[in-house]
Amino acid sequence: MEAPKGVLSHLCTLEVRARSRNAQPAQRSRVKELRARVEALTAQRDLLRADLRTYKDIEKRRRRLDDACAGGEEEEGMDSEDAEKSQLLQLMARQTQLTALLHAHQVIGGYDVVSTRQGKGVCVTLATAFEGTYLDSFKLEMDLRPTLRISRHNVPPFISLSQHGDSQADARGFLDALSTRLNAFAGRKQQLKLVKELHKSVRVMESNLLCSILVLMLTQTTAKTAVLCTMDYLDQQRCLPTSVRFHSQDEELPDCPEWKNNCSLLMETPLHRALTTMKDMGHIV
């Protein structure tokens, strides 16, 4: 038996109303999100306007100062009181500029620093290089309020940040120590890479992520004897080893003069260049 058309129409109406009621909370939530977005953009616009006004004011003062400096000859016709006031203003402006530059130098120490989160934090980039080649860059995002602290970073986990001093008490010293250690690590890693690329006859028997220990298998030229070279990098702030040891079936080999010189060479010269010198002298294949 078919239902009356009036009943079907009423049911359709009820269904439409139900769907409308279910959609209203989602619409309200979307409206709230849009309003919050508008407020955030408005606040950002106000900050940009304030920065623009500040920039224009600084430019205006700079132009006035430049005009005053350029018009130094015209001051001869001014009375002594006006000339003294003009010179005093110039000195005050210069002092303010130098103070700001000094403060910036003390804070960032030449590092690449970018403001983040509308001035609430900064992102510091520590670049590494070895023998004139730029390598990896490491970033630290630091909160400025309520206290200076590191919130995020991409420094390898095997390099502890706590070993480089207090970032709150001495941010410059902390960054200097960390930068030195990161550059040393990048230098050791780059040397290992160059050895694998340039010295195919040298076998890398052992190494670790920190590149603090390295074991190489060398081949003596004359007797074709295998020589095991073990290098320790106990000073993590240097890219050169702190100790070098040779092991061979020929027990007298490590104590002979030429291999003692090779030991000193490896401790004073980057690894890939030291191996090249040893090969040129005919000590290794």
JOBELZI-V541140 format. One record per residue. N is the residue number from 1. RES is the residue in one letter. SS is DSSP state (hx for helix, st for strand, lp for the rest). PHI is phi as a letter, one per 20 degrees, with the letter a starting at -180 (NA if undefined). Layout:
# JOBELZI-V541140
n->N res->RES ss->SS phi->PHI
n->N res->RES ss->SS phi->PHI
This chain:
# JOBELZI-V541140
n->1 res->M ss->lp phi->NA
n->2 res->E ss->lp phi->f
n->3 res->A ss->lp phi->f
n->4 res->P ss->lp phi->g
n->5 res->K ss->hx phi->f
n->6 res->G ss->hx phi->f
n->7 res->V ss->hx phi->f
n->8 res->L ss->hx phi->f
n->9 res->S ss->hx phi->f
n->10 res->H ss->hx phi->f
n->11 res->L ss->hx phi->f
n->12 res->C ss->hx phi->f
n->13 res->T ss->hx phi->f
n->14 res->L ss->hx phi->f
n->15 res->E ss->hx phi->f
n->16 res->V ss->hx phi->f
n->17 res->R ss->hx phi->f
n->18 res->A ss->hx phi->f
n->19 res->R ss->hx phi->f
n->20 res->S ss->hx phi->f
n->21 res->R ss->hx phi->f
n->22 res->N ss->hx phi->f
n->23 res->A ss->hx phi->f
n->24 res->Q ss->hx phi->f
n->25 res->P ss->hx phi->g
n->26 res->A ss->hx phi->f
n->27 res->Q ss->hx phi->f
n->28 res->R ss->hx phi->f
n->29 res->S ss->hx phi->f
n->30 res->R ss->hx phi->f
n->31 res->V ss->hx phi->f
n->32 res->K ss->hx phi->f
n->33 res->E ss->hx phi->f
n->34 res->L ss->hx phi->f
n->35 res->R ss->hx phi->f
n->36 res->A ss->hx phi->f
n->37 res->R ss->hx phi->f
n->38 res->V ss->hx phi->f
n->39 res->E ss->hx phi->f
n->40 res->A ss->hx phi->f
n->41 res->L ss->hx phi->f
n->42 res->T ss->hx phi->f
n->43 res->A ss->hx phi->f
n->44 res->Q ss->hx phi->f
n->45 res->R ss->hx phi->f
n->46 res->D ss->hx phi->f
n->47 res->L ss->hx phi->f
n->48 res->L ss->hx phi->f
n->49 res->R ss->hx phi->f
n->50 res->A ss->hx phi->f
n->51 res->D ss->hx phi->f
n->52 res->L ss->hx phi->f
n->53 res->R ss->hx phi->f
n->54 res->T ss->hx phi->f
n->55 res->Y ss->hx phi->f
n->56 res->K ss->hx phi->f
n->57 res->D ss->hx phi->f
n->58 res->I ss->hx phi->f
n->59 res->E ss->hx phi->f
n->60 res->K ss->hx phi->f
n->61 res->R ss->hx phi->f
n->62 res->R ss->hx phi->f
n->63 res->R ss->hx phi->f
n->64 res->R ss->hx phi->f
n->65 res->L ss->hx phi->f
n->66 res->D ss->hx phi->f
n->67 res->D ss->hx phi->f
n->68 res->A ss->hx phi->f
n->69 res->C ss->hx phi->f
n->70 res->A ss->hx phi->f
n->71 res->G ss->hx phi->e
n->72 res->G ss->hx phi->f
n->73 res->E ss->hx phi->f
n->74 res->E ss->hx phi->f
n->75 res->E ss->hx phi->f
n->76 res->E ss->hx phi->f
n->77 res->G ss->hx phi->e
n->78 res->M ss->lp phi->e
n->79 res->D ss->lp phi->f
n->80 res->S ss->hx phi->f
n->81 res->E ss->hx phi->f
n->82 res->D ss->hx phi->f
n->83 res->A ss->hx phi->f
n->84 res->E ss->hx phi->f
n->85 res->K ss->hx phi->f
n->86 res->S ss->hx phi->f
n->87 res->Q ss->hx phi->f
n->88 res->L ss->hx phi->f
n->89 res->L ss->hx phi->f
n->90 res->Q ss->hx phi->f
n->91 res->L ss->hx phi->f
n->92 res->M ss->hx phi->f
n->93 res->A ss->hx phi->f
n->94 res->R ss->hx phi->f
n->95 res->Q ss->hx phi->f
n->96 res->T ss->hx phi->f
n->97 res->Q ss->hx phi->f
n->98 res->L ss->hx phi->f
n->99 res->T ss->hx phi->f
n->100 res->A ss->hx phi->f
n->101 res->L ss->hx phi->f
n->102 res->L ss->hx phi->f
n->103 res->H ss->hx phi->f
n->104 res->A ss->hx phi->f
n->105 res->H ss->hx phi->f
n->106 res->Q ss->hx phi->f
n->107 res->V ss->hx phi->f
n->108 res->I ss->hx phi->e
n->109 res->G ss->lp phi->l
n->110 res->G ss->lp phi->n
n->111 res->Y ss->lp phi->e
n->112 res->D ss->st phi->e
n->113 res->V ss->st phi->c
n->114 res->V ss->st phi->c
n->115 res->S ss->st phi->f
n->116 res->T ss->st phi->c
n->117 res->R ss->lp phi->l
n->118 res->Q ss->lp phi->l
n->119 res->G ss->lp phi->n
n->120 res->K ss->lp phi->e
n->121 res->G ss->st phi->b
n->122 res->V ss->st phi->c
n->123 res->C ss->st phi->d
n->124 res->V ss->st phi->d
n->125 res->T ss->st phi->d
n->126 res->L ss->st phi->d
n->127 res->A ss->st phi->e
n->128 res->T ss->st phi->c
n->129 res->A ss->st phi->b
n->130 res->F ss->st phi->b
n->131 res->E ss->lp phi->l
n->132 res->G ss->lp phi->n
n->133 res->T ss->st phi->d
n->134 res->Y ss->st phi->f
n->135 res->L ss->st phi->d
n->136 res->D ss->st phi->f
n->137 res->S ss->st phi->d
n->138 res->F ss->st phi->d
n->139 res->K ss->st phi->d
n->140 res->L ss->st phi->c
n->141 res->E ss->st phi->e
n->142 res->M ss->st phi->c
n->143 res->D ss->st phi->e
n->144 res->L ss->lp phi->e
n->145 res->R ss->lp phi->c
n->146 res->P ss->lp phi->f
n->147 res->T ss->lp phi->c
n->148 res->L ss->lp phi->f
n->149 res->R ss->st phi->b
n->150 res->I ss->st phi->e
n->151 res->S ss->st phi->e
n->152 res->R ss->st phi->b
n->153 res->H ss->st phi->a
n->154 res->N ss->lp phi->c
n->155 res->V ss->lp phi->f
n->156 res->P ss->lp phi->g
n->157 res->P ss->lp phi->f
n->158 res->F ss->lp phi->e
n->159 res->I ss->lp phi->d
n->160 res->S ss->lp phi->f
n->161 res->L ss->hx phi->f
n->162 res->S ss->hx phi->f
n->163 res->Q ss->hx phi->e
n->164 res->H ss->hx phi->d
n->165 res->G ss->lp phi->n
n->166 res->D ss->lp phi->e
n->167 res->S ss->lp phi->f
n->168 res->Q ss->lp phi->e
n->169 res->A ss->lp phi->f
n->170 res->D ss->lp phi->b
n->171 res->A ss->hx phi->f
n->172 res->R ss->hx phi->f
n->173 res->G ss->hx phi->f
n->174 res->F ss->hx phi->f
n->175 res->L ss->hx phi->f
n->176 res->D ss->hx phi->f
n->177 res->A ss->hx phi->f
n->178 res->L ss->hx phi->f
n->179 res->S ss->hx phi->f
n->180 res->T ss->hx phi->f
n->181 res->R ss->hx phi->f
n->182 res->L ss->hx phi->f
n->183 res->N ss->hx phi->f
n->184 res->A ss->hx phi->f
n->185 res->F ss->hx phi->f
n->186 res->A ss->hx phi->f
n->187 res->G ss->hx phi->f
n->188 res->R ss->hx phi->f
n->189 res->K ss->hx phi->f
n->190 res->Q ss->hx phi->f
n->191 res->Q ss->hx phi->f
n->192 res->L ss->hx phi->f
n->193 res->K ss->hx phi->f
n->194 res->L ss->hx phi->f
n->195 res->V ss->hx phi->f
n->196 res->K ss->hx phi->f
n->197 res->E ss->hx phi->e
n->198 res->L ss->hx phi->d
n->199 res->H ss->lp phi->c
n->200 res->K ss->lp phi->f
n->201 res->S ss->lp phi->f
n->202 res->V ss->lp phi->e
n->203 res->R ss->st phi->d
n->204 res->V ss->st phi->e
n->205 res->M ss->st phi->e
n->206 res->E ss->st phi->b
n->207 res->S ss->st phi->a
n->208 res->N ss->lp phi->c
n->209 res->L ss->lp phi->f
n->210 res->L ss->lp phi->f
n->211 res->C ss->lp phi->l
n->212 res->S ss->lp phi->e
n->213 res->I ss->st phi->b
n->214 res->L ss->st phi->b
n->215 res->V ss->st phi->c
n->216 res->L ss->st phi->d
n->217 res->M ss->st phi->d
n->218 res->L ss->st phi->d
n->219 res->T ss->st phi->c
n->220 res->Q ss->st phi->f
n->221 res->T ss->lp phi->f
n->222 res->T ss->lp phi->f
n->223 res->A ss->lp phi->e
n->224 res->K ss->lp phi->l
n->225 res->T ss->lp phi->e
n->226 res->A ss->st phi->f
n->227 res->V ss->st phi->c
n->228 res->L ss->st phi->e
n->229 res->C ss->st phi->d
n->230 res->T ss->st phi->d
n->231 res->M ss->st phi->c
n->232 res->D ss->st phi->d
n->233 res->Y ss->lp phi->d
n->234 res->L ss->lp phi->f
n->235 res->D ss->lp phi->e
n->236 res->Q ss->lp phi->f
n->237 res->Q ss->lp phi->e
n->238 res->R ss->lp phi->c
n->239 res->C ss->lp phi->d
n->240 res->L ss->lp phi->d
n->241 res->P ss->lp phi->f
n->242 res->T ss->lp phi->e
n->243 res->S ss->st phi->b
n->244 res->V ss->st phi->c
n->245 res->R ss->st phi->c
n->246 res->F ss->st phi->d
n->247 res->H ss->st phi->c
n->248 res->S ss->st phi->b
n->249 res->Q ss->lp phi->f
n->250 res->D ss->lp phi->e
n->251 res->E ss->lp phi->f
n->252 res->E ss->lp phi->e
n->253 res->L ss->hx phi->f
n->254 res->P ss->hx phi->f
n->255 res->D ss->hx phi->e
n->256 res->C ss->lp phi->f
n->257 res->P ss->hx phi->g
n->258 res->E ss->hx phi->f
n->259 res->W ss->hx phi->f
n->260 res->K ss->hx phi->f
n->261 res->N ss->hx phi->f
n->262 res->N ss->hx phi->f
n->263 res->C ss->hx phi->f
n->264 res->S ss->hx phi->f
n->265 res->L ss->hx phi->f
n->266 res->L ss->hx phi->f
n->267 res->M ss->hx phi->e
n->268 res->E ss->hx phi->d
n->269 res->T ss->lp phi->c
n->270 res->P ss->lp phi->g
n->271 res->L ss->hx phi->g
n->272 res->H ss->hx phi->f
n->273 res->R ss->hx phi->f
n->274 res->A ss->hx phi->f
n->275 res->L ss->hx phi->f
n->276 res->T ss->hx phi->f
n->277 res->T ss->hx phi->f
n->278 res->M ss->hx phi->f
n->279 res->K ss->hx phi->f
n->280 res->D ss->hx phi->f
n->281 res->M ss->lp phi->e
n->282 res->G ss->lp phi->n
n->283 res->H ss->lp phi->e
n->284 res->I ss->st phi->c
n->285 res->V ss->lp phi->f
